[in-house]
């Protein structure tokens, strides 16, 4: 946000515990042009947007963190992860531990697998 000179008071951050009614009220009060949400909050945001008769992406854009089935079905842009790479990495490390001699000490590794954007039809293109 700092890099792009976006004032913090222009951003509304919620923790996911909000009800559908609270999300709807936030959309009415703040008038956002985009919502970036995770899991349950994304579902509530989508319902609130529809209840308010707003059109995605013309009136409001929606981006979701996690590319679940319902996100794909609705054509919503998502931050996704390569599940094959995650699975292969996990299995490789489990096998290494299982094959290691008894009593071996393992260094904990931090493995970062980069997410990517799966572009769909829920973000307004600004030219």
TAQUI-V622972 format. One record per residue. N is the residue number from 1. PHI is phi in whole degrees, -180 to 180 (none if undefined). OMEGA is omega as a letter, one per 40 degrees, with the letter a starting at -180 (NA if undefined). Layout:
N;PHI;OMEGA  N;PHI;OMEGA
//
This chain:
1;none;i  2;-62;a  3;-57;a  4;-107;i  5;54;i  6;-98;i  7;-62;a  8;-62;a  9;-74;i  10;-88;a  11;-118;i  12;-110;a  13;-111;i  14;-120;a  15;-100;i  16;97;a  17;-88;a  18;-69;i  19;-80;i  20;-56;a  21;-63;i  22;-67;i  23;-64;i  24;-58;a  25;-64;i  26;-62;i  27;-63;i  28;-64;a  29;-73;a  30;-88;a  31;57;a  32;-67;i  33;-96;i  34;-149;i  35;-122;i  36;-115;a  37;-138;i  38;-116;i  39;31;a  40;-61;i  41;-64;i  42;-64;i  43;-63;i  44;-64;i  45;-63;a  46;-62;i  47;-64;i  48;-61;i  49;-60;i  50;-66;i  51;-61;i  52;-87;a  53;58;i  54;-89;a  55;-108;i  56;-89;e  57;-98;a  58;-58;a  59;-94;a  60;-156;i  61;-92;i  62;-135;i  63;-127;a  64;-120;i  65;-89;i  66;115;a  67;-94;a  68;-85;a  69;-59;a  70;-67;i  71;-66;i  72;-62;a  73;-60;a  74;-87;i  75;70;a  76;-93;i  77;-62;a  78;-140;i  79;-88;a  80;-124;i  81;-131;i  82;-79;a  83;-66;i  84;-65;i  85;-63;i  86;-61;a  87;-64;a  88;-62;i  89;-64;i  90;-63;a  91;-62;i  92;-57;a  93;-71;i  94;-66;i  95;-62;i  96;-59;a  97;-70;a  98;-67;a  99;-84;a  100;-71;i  101;-59;i  102;-57;i  103;84;i  104;-64;i  105;-101;a  106;-109;i  107;-77;i  108;-76;i  109;-108;i  110;-98;a  111;-114;i  112;-111;i  113;-106;a  114;-69;i  115;-78;i  116;-145;i  117;-94;i  118;-103;a  119;-75;i  120;-132;a  121;-114;a  122;-105;i  123;-123;i  124;-70;i  125;-82;i  126;-105;a  127;-96;NA
//
